[in-house]
Amino acid sequence: MTDEKREGGGLVMLFADIIKKRDEYFFLIFTILTILTWFLAFSLNTSFEGTDIIIEGAYFFVALCSFFIVKRLSINLLSLGWSTFTYGLLIDLLDEFTHEPTLVNTEIEGLLTAMGLLLIGIGIYKEVQHLQQEIAQRKSAEEELKESEQRLDNLISNTPAVIYSHKFIDGEQKITYISDNIQDVLGFEPDDFVGNEEFHRSCIHPDDRESVFKEIQKLIQGETNSITITYRFKDSSGNYHWLRDTHRAISRENNETQVVGAWWDITERKRAEEQVKEINKDLEKILDNVPAMIWYKDTDNNFIRVNKAAAEATGMKPEEIEGKSAEEVYPNQAKEYYEDDLEIIKSEEPKTGIIEKLGTVEGEERWVRTDKVPYYDKDGNITGVIVLSIDITERKKAEEREQFLHSLLRHDVLNKFQVVEGYLELLKEETEENKEYVDKALEATKESEDIIQKVRTLRKVKGEELEEIELKPVVQEVLDENKAVAEENGFELIENCSLGDCRVKAGGLLKRLFSNLIENAIKHSNGTKIRISGKEKDQEVICSVEDDGKGIPDEQKDKIFKRGFKNEETGGTGLGSYLAKEITENYGGKIEARDSELGGARFDVHLKTEKN
């Protein structure tokens, strides 16, 4: 190749590279060529002698540049939709210019040829520009797809859940994909599971496998399209994690079910739940051991929560109360209680020191001291009332007992002494009847002393300390102390105890309890025999005092133990039976009145043994 050709080819190559790299340069060149064409047209209409040289140089430059441009891009022209005819015509035209040693001498033909070449160059530019746009768009789409795939991969890899897919063919599991973050969650690699279904099954906790597979079968059989199960799963270190596993069927074709899902490691949440359960258990223990009844009611008078003491006070279990309305638990007092609750809810002020009765399902009434306070939620709204009730039944009974004793001393004892005074006044008159009056006065005095003694005993009952006492020696001592009095009144005392060394929970008034029952039999039975017997049964001792007298009518058997009951027929105060009941119940036992095999009355005293 000559230097001239090499130099010319280099210029064309440089021009073509500029066209490909810089569209604005290409546009500038065509602008220059357009101006040159107009300049040539102007020259053809003049007699300027240098026109031939200019035209020939311009033709050669345009033709040569166009030829090399087409040659360099010819591979792409047909693919861009150029017809074979157009393409061949272009090549023939260019070959004519490149093979002829001299250009056409006719100026008009040269001008038209130059203009044609200019139009061909513009067409080539447009095609190249279109091609560049398509390439740029394709490249942009590929980059967007790559970025999208990268974002999806980053999303899956950085999500806290392990994403997976598997399929079931005729019920057989095939794991097809597990996200890379399984290594962060469980320490495994995805390849440890993909195609290794048996290993996956072995990692499920043995106690959970049956329930897990049972739920998966529902998905396989088409009973549901989605399941969520919680179970324990072993990690690479052999430790178990709690997983929440969600499966969703995305397609069902023939015998194949495609499933996608996610594992969520909820171990920390499970631990927190267990901690909350333990805290709740501790709180429940505290509430159940508080010596007070605690109720939580909502604004509609329904029980939300109660502690053990509150439930026991109503004779029900906590679960039998919670969720029920107050009307269902204590229908007689519900309205009254709710009125108090509404006052607290409206005023937002607590109410304390309320003394009220609480009814049980068995019909028993208990006295309670109640404090009520409003309960607020996290937003500061009142959602209910907390009720704290302390059982003051025993205190109330003590107060009533004190009032009764005071009344007894003021009326009964005073009346007895007034009788004594009256009879003693009559003694001032010396008549034959003086001896009878003195006897009556002495009898009234003894009765007064007996009442006072019983009152003193009653006051000691609640302050008694309980201990384990051997029962048989106490019974024997009571018989010995009352034998003389019984014989003086024509009674025979019979002992029929088979107690051995049995011990009961009692106090210092135990002997007084049995003595009181014997004294009552002597005074009121009108019999001749009194028998004491005892036997051990079901972790308690039943000790009976019975007589062969006239007995007790059925309608009076429960009444005789009530405070203030008086037998109009015998004239007794009823204090002896009431005293026996109070002592027995203070020991945790009970006393019952029954008919005796001897024909009279029988009093059964139930006492708890040491084993109970």
C-alpha positions in Angstrom: 0.0 0.0 0.0 1.4 3.4 -0.9 1.8 6.1 1.6 -0.8 8.2 -0.2 -3.4 5.4 0.1 -2.4 4.7 3.7 -2.8 8.3 4.5 -6.1 8.5 2.8 -7.4 5.3 4.5 -6.3 6.6 7.8 -8.3 9.8 7.4 -11.4 7.8 6.5 -10.9 5.4 9.4 -10.5 8.4 11.7 -13.6 9.9 10.2 -15.6 6.7 10.7 -14.5 6.4 14.3 -15.5 9.9 15.0 -18.9 9.2 13.4 -19.4 6.2 15.6 -18.3 7.8 18.8 -19.6 11.3 18.4 -23.0 11.9 16.7 -22.5 15.6 16.9 -19.3 15.4 14.9 -21.1 13.4 12.2 -23.9 16.0 12.1 -21.3 18.8 11.7 -19.6 17.0 8.8 -22.8 16.6 7.0 -23.6 20.3 7.6 -20.2 21.1 6.0 -20.9 18.8 3.1 -24.3 20.5 2.5 -22.7 23.9 2.5 -20.0 22.6 0.1 -22.7 21.2 -2.2 -24.4 24.6 -2.4 -21.1 26.1 -3.0 -20.5 23.7 -5.9 -23.9 24.4 -7.4 -23.1 28.1 -7.2 -19.8 27.6 -8.9 -21.4 25.7 -11.8 -23.3 28.8 -12.8 -20.1 30.9 -12.9 -17.0 30.8 -15.1 -14.7 30.5 -12.2 -11.7 28.6 -13.6 -10.9 26.6 -10.4 -14.3 25.0 -10.3 -13.2 21.6 -11.7 -10.5 21.2 -9.2 -12.9 22.0 -6.3 -15.6 19.7 -7.6 -13.3 16.8 -8.2 -11.7 17.1 -4.8 -15.2 17.3 -3.1 -16.5 14.4 -5.1 -13.5 12.3 -4.3 -13.7 13.1 -0.6 -17.5 12.4 -0.3 -17.3 9.2 -2.3 -14.3 7.9 -0.5 -15.7 8.6 3.0 -19.1 7.1 2.1 -17.4 4.0 0.7 -15.4 3.3 3.8 -18.4 4.0 6.0 -20.6 1.6 4.1 -17.8 -0.9 3.9 -17.3 -0.8 7.7 -21.0 -1.0 8.4 -22.1 -3.2 5.5 -22.5 -6.2 7.7 -25.2 -4.5 9.6 -27.1 -2.9 6.7 -29.0 -6.0 5.6 -29.8 -6.8 9.2 -31.3 -3.4 9.6 -33.8 -4.0 6.8 -32.0 -2.7 3.7 -33.1 -4.5 0.6 -30.5 -6.4 -1.5 -31.2 -4.2 -4.5 -30.6 -1.0 -2.6 -27.5 -2.4 -1.0 -26.1 -3.6 -4.4 -26.9 -0.3 -6.0 -25.0 1.5 -3.3 -21.9 -0.7 -3.7 -21.9 -0.4 -7.5 -22.2 3.4 -7.3 -19.3 3.6 -4.9 -17.2 1.2 -6.9 -17.6 3.5 -9.9 -16.0 6.3 -8.0 -13.2 4.3 -6.5 -12.2 2.5 -9.7 -12.2 5.4 -12.2 -9.0 7.3 -12.3 -10.8 10.4 -13.2 -14.3 11.8 -12.3 -17.1 12.5 -14.7 -16.5 15.7 -16.4 -20.1 16.8 -16.6 -20.7 19.2 -13.7 -24.4 18.5 -13.3 -23.9 14.7 -13.1 -21.2 15.3 -10.5 -23.5 17.5 -8.5 -26.3 15.0 -8.5 -23.9 12.2 -7.6 -22.6 14.3 -4.6 -26.1 15.0 -3.5 -27.0 11.3 -3.7 -24.0 10.4 -1.7 -25.0 12.9 0.9 -28.5 11.4 1.2 -27.0 7.9 1.4 -24.7 9.1 4.2 -27.7 10.6 6.0 -29.6 7.3 5.7 -26.6 5.4 7.0 -26.4 7.8 10.0 -30.1 7.3 10.8 -29.7 3.5 10.6 -26.6 3.6 12.8 -28.5 5.8 15.3 -31.4 3.4 15.4 -29.0 0.5 15.9 -27.3 2.3 18.7 -30.7 3.0 20.4 -31.7 -0.7 20.2 -28.3 -1.8 21.6 -28.6 0.8 24.4 -32.1 -0.3 25.2 -31.2 -3.9 25.2 -28.2 -3.2 27.4 -30.3 -1.1 29.8 -32.9 -3.9 30.0 -30.2 -6.4 30.8 -28.7 -4.2 33.4 -32.1 -3.6 35.0 -32.8 -7.4 35.0 -29.4 -8.0 36.6 -30.1 -5.3 39.2 -33.5 -6.8 39.9 -32.1 -10.3 40.3 -29.4 -8.9 42.6 -32.1 -7.0 44.7 -34.2 -10.2 44.9 -31.1 -12.2 46.0 -30.2 -9.6 48.6 -33.7 -9.5 49.8 -34.0 -13.3 50.2 -30.5 -13.6 51.8 -31.1 -10.8 54.3 -34.7 -11.5 55.3 -35.0 -13.1 58.8 -37.0 -16.0 57.3 -35.5 -18.9 55.5 -37.2 -19.2 52.1 -37.6 -22.6 50.5 -39.5 -24.5 47.8 -40.3 -28.2 47.5 -42.7 -30.4 45.7 -44.6 -33.6 46.4 -44.8 -36.2 43.7 -47.2 -38.9 44.7 -46.8 -37.8 48.3 -43.0 -38.0 48.2 -41.2 -34.8 49.2 -38.5 -33.3 47.0 -36.7 -30.2 48.3 -35.7 -28.0 45.4 -34.5 -24.7 47.0 -33.4 -23.2 50.3 -32.1 -19.7 50.7 -28.5 -19.1 51.7 -29.4 -17.4 55.0 -30.1 -20.9 56.5 -26.5 -20.8 57.4 -27.1 -17.7 59.6 -30.2 -19.3 61.2 -29.3 -22.9 61.7 -25.7 -23.2 60.6 -26.4 -25.5 57.6 -25.6 -25.0 53.9 -28.5 -25.2 51.4 -27.0 -28.3 49.8 -27.4 -30.1 53.1 -31.1 -30.2 52.4 -31.7 -30.0 48.7 -32.2 -33.5 47.5 -31.7 -34.8 51.1 -35.2 -35.1 52.5 -34.4 -37.8 55.1 -31.8 -35.4 56.7 -34.5 -32.7 56.8 -36.9 -35.1 58.6 -34.3 -36.2 61.1 -33.8 -32.6 62.2 -37.4 -32.3 63.4 -37.8 -33.0 67.1 -39.0 -36.6 67.6 -41.9 -35.4 69.7 -43.1 -33.0 67.0 -42.7 -35.2 63.9 -46.1 -36.8 64.0 -48.0 -33.5 64.3 -45.8 -31.9 61.6 -46.4 -34.6 59.0 -50.1 -34.8 59.9 -50.5 -31.1 58.9 -48.4 -31.5 55.8 -50.7 -34.4 54.7 -53.6 -31.9 54.8 -51.7 -29.7 52.3 -50.8 -32.6 50.0 -54.3 -34.0 49.9 -55.7 -30.7 49.0 -57.7 -30.1 52.2 -56.1 -26.7 52.4 -53.7 -24.5 50.4 -51.8 -23.1 53.3 -50.7 -24.3 56.7 -48.7 -22.8 59.5 -47.1 -25.1 62.1 -44.8 -24.5 65.0 -42.2 -27.1 66.0 -38.6 -27.7 67.2 -35.8 -28.1 64.7 -32.2 -29.1 65.3 -29.4 -26.8 64.2 -25.9 -27.8 63.1 -24.7 -27.8 66.7 -27.4 -30.2 67.9 -29.4 -27.5 69.6 -33.1 -27.2 69.0 -34.8 -24.0 67.7 -38.5 -23.2 67.7 -39.6 -22.6 64.1 -42.8 -21.2 62.7 -43.2 -22.9 59.3 -45.6 -21.6 56.7 -46.3 -23.7 53.6 -48.4 -22.5 50.6 -49.3 -24.7 47.6 -48.8 -22.7 44.4 -49.7 -25.3 41.8 -51.3 -28.7 41.6 -50.8 -30.7 38.4 -51.6 -34.4 38.1 -49.9 -36.0 41.2 -47.4 -33.2 41.7 -47.9 -30.3 44.2 -45.5 -27.3 44.1 -45.0 -25.7 47.5 -43.2 -22.6 48.7 -42.7 -21.6 52.3 -40.7 -19.8 55.0 -39.1 -20.8 58.3 -39.1 -18.1 61.0 -36.9 -18.7 64.0 -39.1 -17.9 67.0 -36.9 -19.4 69.7 -36.5 -16.0 71.5 -40.2 -15.4 71.3 -40.9 -18.9 72.7 -38.4 -18.2 75.5 -40.1 -14.9 76.2 -43.5 -16.7 76.3 -42.1 -19.2 78.7 -40.8 -16.4 80.9 -44.2 -14.7 80.8 -45.8 -18.0 81.8 -43.4 -18.4 84.7 -44.1 -14.9 85.8 -47.8 -15.4 85.5 -47.5 -18.6 87.6 -45.6 -16.7 90.2 -48.2 -13.9 90.2 -50.9 -16.5 90.4 -49.2 -18.2 93.4 -48.9 -14.8 95.1 -52.5 -13.9 94.4 -53.8 -17.3 95.5 -51.8 -17.0 98.8 -52.9 -13.5 99.6 -55.3 -13.7 102.6 -57.9 -11.7 100.7 -60.4 -12.2 97.9 -59.4 -10.4 94.7 -61.8 -9.8 91.9 -61.4 -8.0 88.6 -64.6 -7.0 86.8 -65.1 -5.1 83.6 -67.4 -2.2 83.1 -70.3 -4.5 82.2 -70.2 -6.3 85.6 -68.5 -9.4 84.2 -65.7 -11.3 86.1 -62.4 -11.2 84.1 -60.2 -12.7 86.8 -60.5 -13.9 90.4 -58.0 -15.5 92.8 -58.4 -18.7 94.7 -59.7 -17.1 97.9 -62.4 -15.3 96.0 -63.5 -18.5 94.3 -63.6 -20.5 97.5 -65.7 -17.8 99.2 -68.4 -18.5 96.6 -68.0 -22.2 96.7 -66.9 -22.3 93.1 -63.6 -22.7 91.1 -61.9 -19.7 89.5 -62.6 -21.1 86.0 -66.3 -21.4 86.9 -66.4 -17.7 87.7 -64.2 -16.1 85.1 -66.2 -15.0 82.1 -69.5 -15.0 84.0 -71.6 -12.0 85.0 -72.1 -11.0 88.6 -75.8 -12.0 88.4 -74.7 -15.6 87.7 -72.3 -15.8 90.6 -74.3 -14.0 93.4 -77.7 -12.9 92.0 -79.0 -11.4 95.2 -76.2 -8.9 95.7 -75.1 -8.3 92.1 -77.2 -5.2 91.6 -76.1 -3.6 94.8 -72.4 -4.3 94.1 -72.7 -3.0 90.5 -74.1 0.3 91.7 -70.9 0.8 93.8 -68.8 -0.1 90.7 -70.6 2.4 88.5 -70.0 5.2 91.1 -66.3 4.4 91.0 -66.2 4.2 87.2 -68.0 7.6 86.9 -66.1 9.4 89.6 -62.7 7.7 88.9 -62.3 7.6 92.7 -61.6 4.5 94.8 -64.1 3.4 97.5 -62.7 1.7 100.6 -63.9 0.2 103.9 -67.2 -1.2 102.6 -68.7 -3.7 105.0 -71.1 -6.0 103.1 -72.4 -9.6 102.9 -71.2 -12.1 100.3 -73.4 -15.0 99.4 -72.1 -18.4 98.3 -73.7 -20.9 96.0 -74.6 -23.1 99.0 -76.6 -20.2 100.4 -74.0 -19.4 103.1 -73.5 -15.7 103.9 -70.1 -14.3 104.7 -69.1 -10.8 105.8 -66.4 -9.0 103.9 -64.5 -5.7 104.2 -64.1 -4.5 100.6 -61.9 -1.9 98.9 -62.7 -1.0 95.2 -60.4 0.9 92.9 -60.7 1.7 89.2 -58.6 -0.1 86.7 -57.0 1.8 83.8 -55.6 0.5 80.5 -52.4 1.7 78.9 -54.3 4.7 77.3 -55.6 5.8 80.6 -59.2 4.6 80.0 -61.1 2.9 82.8 -61.8 -0.7 81.7 -63.1 -2.1 85.0 -62.8 -2.3 88.8 -60.5 -4.2 91.0 -62.2 -5.5 94.2 -60.2 -6.5 97.2 -62.3 -8.2 99.9 -61.1 -9.5 103.3 -63.2 -12.1 105.0 -64.3 -10.6 108.3 -66.9 -13.2 109.0 -65.2 -14.5 112.2 -64.6 -10.9 113.4 -68.3 -10.2 112.7 -69.3 -13.3 114.6 -67.1 -12.3 117.5 -68.7 -8.8 117.6 -72.1 -10.4 117.5 -71.1 -12.9 120.2 -69.8 -10.1 122.4 -73.1 -8.2 121.9 -75.0 -11.4 122.7 -72.9 -12.0 125.8 -73.4 -8.5 126.9 -77.2 -8.8 126.4 -77.1 -12.1 128.3 -75.4 -10.7 131.3 -77.6 -7.6 131.3 -80.9 -9.5 131.0 -80.7 -13.1 132.0 -78.2 -12.8 134.8 -79.7 -9.6 136.1 -83.2 -11.2 136.1 -81.9 -14.2 138.1 -80.4 -12.0 140.7 -83.6 -10.0 140.9 -85.3 -13.3 141.6 -82.8 -14.0 144.4 -83.4 -10.6 145.8 -87.1 -11.1 145.8 -86.9 -14.5 147.6 -84.5 -13.1 150.1 -86.9 -10.3 150.9 -89.5 -12.9 151.7 -87.1 -14.5 154.1 -87.5 -11.5 156.3 -90.9 -12.8 157.2 -90.7 -15.7 159.6 -93.1 -18.3 158.2 -93.0 -22.0 157.6 -92.4 -21.4 153.9 -89.0 -19.8 154.5 -87.0 -22.9 153.7 -88.7 -23.3 150.3 -87.8 -19.7 149.4 -84.2 -20.2 150.4 -83.9 -23.3 148.2 -85.3 -21.4 145.2 -82.9 -18.5 145.9 -80.0 -20.8 146.0 -81.0 -22.5 142.8 -81.3 -19.2 141.0 -77.9 -18.2 142.3 -76.4 -21.4 141.0 -77.9 -20.9 137.6 -76.5 -17.4 137.5 -73.1 -18.6 138.3 -73.4 -21.3 135.6 -74.3 -18.6 133.0 -71.4 -16.4 134.0 -69.1 -19.4 133.8 -70.3 -20.3 130.3 -69.9 -16.7 129.2 -66.3 -16.7 130.5 -65.7 -20.0 128.6 -67.1 -18.5 125.4 -64.7 -15.6 125.6 -61.8 -18.0 125.8 -62.8 -20.1 122.8 -61.3 -18.0 120.0 -58.1 -17.3 121.9 -57.3 -21.0 122.4 -54.1 -22.5 121.1 -54.7 -25.9 119.5 -52.5 -28.9 120.1 -52.5 -32.7 119.8 -54.3 -34.2 122.8 -54.8 -37.9 123.6 -58.6 -38.3 123.8 -59.2 -41.3 126.0 -57.6 -39.9 129.2 -59.7 -36.7 128.8 -62.9 -38.7 128.5 -62.0 -40.8 131.5 -61.3 -37.6 133.5 -64.7 -36.1 132.5 -66.5 -39.3 133.7 -64.7 -39.2 137.0 -65.5 -35.6 137.6 -69.2 -35.9 136.8 -69.9 -39.4 138.4 -71.0 -38.0 141.7 -73.3 -35.4 140.3 -74.8 -38.0 138.0 -75.5 -40.4 140.8 -77.0 -37.7 143.0 -79.5 -37.0 140.2 -80.2 -40.7 139.6 -78.1 -41.2 136.4 -75.7 -44.0 135.6 -72.6 -43.0 133.6 -71.5 -45.7 131.0 -68.2 -45.6 129.2 -67.9 -47.5 125.9 -64.8 -46.1 124.2 -62.4 -48.0 122.0 -60.0 -45.1 121.2 -56.7 -46.6 122.3 -54.0 -43.9 122.1 -55.9 -41.8 119.5 -54.8 -38.1 119.5 -57.0 -35.2 118.3 -56.4 -31.5 117.5 -58.0 -29.6 120.4 -57.3 -27.2 123.3 -57.8 -26.7 127.0 -61.6 -26.5 126.7 -62.0 -30.1 125.4 -62.8 -31.4 128.8 -65.3 -28.6 129.3 -67.0 -29.6 126.0 -67.9 -33.1 127.2 -68.7 -32.0 130.7 -71.2 -29.5 129.3 -73.0 -32.2 127.3 -73.2 -34.5 130.4 -74.6 -31.6 132.5 -77.2 -30.9 129.8 -78.3 -34.5 129.8 -78.6 -34.5 133.6 -80.6 -31.3 133.7 -82.9 -31.7 130.7 -83.2 -35.3 129.5 -85.4 -36.8 132.4 -83.6 -40.1 131.9 -81.5 -42.5 134.0 -78.6 -43.4 131.8 -75.8 -41.4 130.1 -73.3 -43.2 127.8 -70.1 -41.9 126.3 -68.6 -43.8 123.3 -66.0 -43.1 120.8 -64.6 -44.5 117.5 -62.1 -43.6 114.8 -63.4 -43.2 111.3 -62.0 -41.6 108.1 -59.2 -39.6 109.8 -61.5 -38.3 112.5 -62.9 -39.4 115.8 -66.6 -39.4 116.6 -67.2 -39.1 120.3 -70.9 -39.5 121.3 -72.8 -38.5 124.5 -76.3 -40.0 124.6 -79.1 -40.6 127.1 -82.3 -42.6 127.5 -84.5 -39.6 128.2 -87.3 -37.9 126.2 -85.0 -36.9 123.3 -85.1 -33.8 121.0 -87.9 -33.2 118.4 -86.6 -33.2 114.8 -87.6 -29.6 114.2 -85.3 -28.5 117.1 -82.2 -30.6 116.4 -80.6 -27.8 114.3 -82.0 -24.9 116.3 -80.6 -25.9 119.7 -77.1 -25.0 118.5 -78.1 -21.5 117.5 -77.2 -18.5 119.7 -80.1 -17.4 121.9 -82.3 -20.5 121.4 -84.4 -21.3 124.5 -86.3 -24.4 125.3 -89.7 -23.3 126.6 -90.4 -26.7 128.0 -87.2 -27.1 130.0 -86.6 -23.4 130.7 -83.0 -23.7 129.6 -81.0 -20.8 128.2 -79.6 -22.8 125.2 -76.2 -21.5 126.2 -74.8 -25.0 126.8 -75.5 -26.3 123.3 -74.3 -23.1 121.7 -71.1 -23.3 123.8 -70.5 -26.9 122.7 -70.9 -25.9 119.0 -68.5 -23.0 119.3 -65.8 -25.1 121.0 -66.1 -27.9 118.5 -66.0 -25.7 115.4 -63.0 -23.8 116.9 -61.2 -27.2 116.8 -62.1 -27.6 113.1 -64.8 -30.2 113.9 -68.6 -30.2 114.1 -71.4 -31.4 116.4 -74.7 -33.0 115.4 -77.9 -33.9 117.4 -79.4 -37.3 116.6 -81.7 -39.9 118.1 -80.1 -42.3 120.5 -80.4 -46.1 120.5 -81.1 -45.7 124.2 -84.3 -43.8 123.4 -83.2 -40.3 124.1 -80.9 -37.7 122.5 -77.4 -38.3 121.1 -74.7 -35.7 120.5 -72.0 -36.7 118.0 -68.8 -34.6 118.3 -66.5 -34.9 115.2 -62.8 -34.1 115.9 -59.9 -34.2 113.5 -57.1 -36.7 114.3 -53.4 -36.0 114.3 -53.1 -37.7 110.9 -55.6 -35.4 109.2 
